[in-house]
């Protein structure tokens, strides 16, 4: 997920989990804690520049095992196939 999308759907000082890779396209306009599977080097630099904190999901779960005050941002897009559309009729 690109930083521009993360920036658009989050608020200052929020904590989010990205179940995938964070990419460096775009900017962060506010401080965030972001846990992700992996980060591009450019994304890490931009998160730190915005005074945010990047974590691997593994390290974040050790820090916050209950996931309190955390949101998951998922960028998956579900596409309906023609065979499943036919079964809905």
FIKOLTOR-24842 format. One record per residue: residue number from 1; z negated, y, x negated of N, C-alpha, C, O in turn. Coordinates in steps of 0.2 Angstrom, whole numbers, plus 5000, padded with zeros to 4 digits. Example, Ala and Ser with C-alpha at 12.3 -4.5 7.8 and 13.67 -1.06 7.14 Angstrom:
% FIKOLTOR-24842
REC  num  n.c3  n.c2  n.c1  ca.c3  ca.c2  ca.c1  c.c3  c.c2  c.c1  o.c3  o.c2  o.c1
REC    1  4961  4972  4934   4961   4978   4938  4961  4984  4934  4958  4983  4929
REC    2  4965  4989  4936   4964   4995   4932  4961  5000  4936  4960  5006  4933
% end
This chain:
% FIKOLTOR-24842
REC  num  n.c3  n.c2  n.c1  ca.c3  ca.c2  ca.c1  c.c3  c.c2  c.c1  o.c3  o.c2  o.c1
REC    1  5000  4994  4996   5000   5000   5000  5000  5006  4995  4996  5006  4990
REC    2  5004  5011  4997   5004   5017   4993  4999  5022  4995  4996  5022  5000
REC    3  4997  5026  4990   4991   5031   4990  4993  5036  4996  4988  5038  4999
REC    4  4999  5037  4997   5000   5042   5002  4998  5039  5009  4996  5043  5013
REC    5  4999  5033  5010   4997   5030   5017  4990  5030  5017  4987  5031  5022
REC    6  4986  5028  5012   4979   5027   5011  4976  5034  5013  4971  5035  5017
REC    7  4979  5039  5010   4977   5046   5011  4977  5048  5018  4973  5052  5021
REC    8  4983  5047  5021   4984   5049   5028  4979  5046  5033  4978  5049  5038
REC    9  4977  5039  5032   4973   5036   5037  4965  5035  5035  4962  5031  5038
REC   10  4963  5039  5030   4956   5039   5028  4953  5046  5028  4957  5051  5029
REC   11  4947  5046  5028   4943   5053   5028  4939  5053  5021  4937  5048  5018
REC   12  4937  5059  5019   4933   5060   5013  4927  5055  5013  4923  5054  5018
REC   13  4925  5053  5007   4920   5048   5006  4920  5042  5009  4914  5038  5010
REC   14  4925  5040  5012   4926   5033   5016  4927  5028  5011  4929  5029  5005
REC   15  4925  5022  5013   4926   5016   5009  4931  5011  5013  4930  5009  5018
REC   16  4936  5009  5009   4941   5005   5012  4943  4999  5008  4942  4999  5001
REC   17  4945  4994  5011   4947   4988   5007  4955  4987  5009  4957  4987  5015
REC   18  4959  4986  5004   4966   4985   5004  4967  4978  5002  4966  4976  4996
REC   19  4969  4973  5007   4970   4966   5005  4977  4965  5002  4981  4962  5004
REC   20  4978  4969  4996   4984   4968   4992  4984  4973  4986  4978  4974  4984
REC   21  4990  4975  4984   4990   4980   4979  4991  4987  4981  4994  4989  4986
REC   22  4987  4991  4977   4987   4999   4979  4992  5001  4974  4992  5000  4968
REC   23  4997  5005  4976   5003   5008   4972  5002  5015  4972  4999  5018  4976
REC   24  5005  5018  4966   5003   5025   4965  5008  5030  4968  5007  5036  4966
REC   25  5012  5029  4973   5016   5033   4976  5012  5038  4981  5008  5035  4985
REC   26  5013  5044  4980   5009   5049   4984  5003  5051  4980  5002  5050  4974
REC   27  4998  5055  4983   4992   5058   4981  4986  5057  4985  4987  5056  4991
REC   28  4980  5057  4982   4974   5057   4987  4972  5064  4987  4971  5067  4982
REC   29  4970  5066  4993   4968   5073   4994  4960  5073  4994  4957  5079  4995
REC   30  4957  5067  4994   4950   5067   4995  4947  5061  4991  4951  5056  4990
REC   31  4940  5061  4991   4937   5056   4987  4936  5050  4991  4934  5050  4997
REC   32  4938  5044  4988   4937   5038   4992  4934  5032  4987  4935  5033  4981
REC   33  4931  5027  4990   4930   5021   4987  4935  5016  4989  4935  5015  4995
REC   34  4939  5013  4985   4944   5009   4987  4943  5002  4983  4943  5002  4977
REC   35  4943  4997  4987   4943   4990   4985  4949  4987  4986  4952  4987  4992
REC   36  4952  4984  4981   4959   4980   4982  4960  4974  4978  4956  4973  4973
REC   37  4965  4970  4980   4966   4964   4975  4968  4967  4968  4966  4964  4963
REC   38  4972  4972  4968   4975   4974   4962  4977  4981  4963  4978  4984  4968
REC   39  4978  4985  4957   4980   4992   4957  4985  4993  4952  4985  4990  4947
REC   40  4990  4997  4953   4995   4999   4948  4991  5004  4943  4986  5007  4946
REC   41  4993  5005  4937   4990   5010   4933  4990  5017  4935  4985  5020  4935
REC   42  4996  5019  4938   4997   5025   4941  4992  5026  4947  4989  5032  4948
REC   43  4991  5021  4951   4986   5022   4957  4979  5023  4954  4975  5027  4956
REC   44  4977  5019  4949   4970   5020   4946  4969  5027  4943  4964  5030  4944
REC   45  4974  5029  4940   4973   5036   4937  4972  5041  4943  4968  5046  4942
REC   46  4976  5041  4948   4976   5045   4953  4969  5045  4957  4967  5050  4959
REC   47  4967  5039  4958   4961   5038   4962  4955  5041  4958  4951  5045  4960
REC   48  4955  5040  4951   4950   5043   4947  4950  5050  4947  4945  5054  4946
REC   49  4956  5053  4947   4958   5060   4946  4955  5064  4953  4953  5069  4952
REC   50  4955  5060  4958   4952   5063   4965  4945  5061  4965  4942  5062  4971
REC   51  4942  5059  4960   4935   5058   4960  4933  5052  4964  4927  5051  4966
REC   52  4938  5047  4965   4937   5041   4969  4934  5036  4964  4934  5036  4958
REC   53  4933  5030  4968   4931   5024   4964  4935  5018  4966  4934  5016  4972
REC   54  4938  5015  4961   4942   5009   4962  4938  5003  4961  4934  5003  4956
REC   55  4938  4998  4965   4935   4991   4964  4939  4985  4965  4944  4986  4969
REC   56  4939  4980  4961   4942   4974   4963  4938  4972  4970  4932  4973  4971
REC   57  4941  4968  4974   4938   4965   4980  4932  4961  4978  4927  4962  4981
REC   58  4933  4957  4973   4927   4953   4970  4921  4957  4968  4916  4956  4970
REC   59  4922  4962  4964   4917   4966   4962  4914  4970  4968  4908  4971  4968
REC   60  4918  4973  4972   4915   4976   4978  4911  4972  4983  4906  4974  4985
REC   61  4913  4965  4984   4909   4961   4988  4902  4959  4984  4897  4958  4988
REC   62  4902  4959  4978   4895   4959   4974  4891  4965  4976  4885  4964  4977
REC   63  4894  4971  4976   4890   4977   4977  4888  4978  4984  4883  4980  4986
REC   64  4892  4976  4989   4891   4977   4996  4893  4970  5000  4898  4970  5003
REC   65  4889  4965  4999   4891   4958   5002  4892  4958  5010  4895  4954  5012
REC   66  4888  4963  5013   4889   4963   5020  4895  4967  5023  4897  4967  5029
REC   67  4898  4971  5018   4904   4975   5020  4902  4981  5024  4906  4983  5028
REC   68  4896  4983  5024   4893   4989   5028  4897  4995  5027  4899  4997  5021
REC   69  4899  4999  5032   4902   5005   5032  4909  5005  5028  4910  5009  5024
REC   70  4912  5000  5029   4919   4998   5026  4924  4997  5031  4923  4993  5036
REC   71  4930  4999  5030   4936   4998   5034  4941  4994  5030  4942  4995  5024
REC   72  4945  4990  5034   4951   4986   5030  4957  4990  5033  4958  4990  5039
REC   73  4961  4992  5028   4968   4995   5030  4973  4989  5028  4973  4987  5022
REC   74  4976  4987  5033   4981   4982   5032  4988  4985  5033  4989  4988  5038
REC   75  4993  4983  5029   4999   4986   5029  5005  4981  5031  5011  4982  5031
REC   76  5002  4975  5034   5007   4970   5036  5010  4972  5043  5008  4976  5047
REC   77  5017  4970  5043   5021   4972   5049  5023  4965  5052  5026  4961  5049
REC   78  5021  4965  5058   5022   4958   5062  5029  4959  5065  5030  4964  5069
REC   79  5034  4955  5064   5040   4955   5067  5041  4949  5072  5039  4943  5070
REC   80  5044  4950  5077   5045   4945   5082  5051  4942  5081  5056  4945  5081
REC   81  5052  4935  5080   5058   4932   5079  5061  4930  5086  5058  4930  5091
REC   82  5068  4929  5086   5071   4928   5092  5069  4921  5095  5068  4921  5101
REC   83  5066  4916  5091   5064   4910   5094  5057  4911  5098  5056  4908  5103
REC   84  5053  4916  5095   5047   4917   5098  5048  4921  5104  5044  4921  5109
REC   85  5053  4926  5104   5054   4930   5110  5057  4926  5116  5055  4927  5121
REC   86  5060  4921  5114   5063   4917   5119  5057  4913  5123  5058  4911  5129
REC   87  5052  4911  5119   5047   4907   5122  5042  4911  5126  5039  4909  5130
REC   88  5043  4918  5126   5039   4923   5130  5042  4924  5137  5039  4926  5141
REC   89  5048  4922  5138   5052   4923   5144  5050  4918  5149  5052  4918  5155
% end
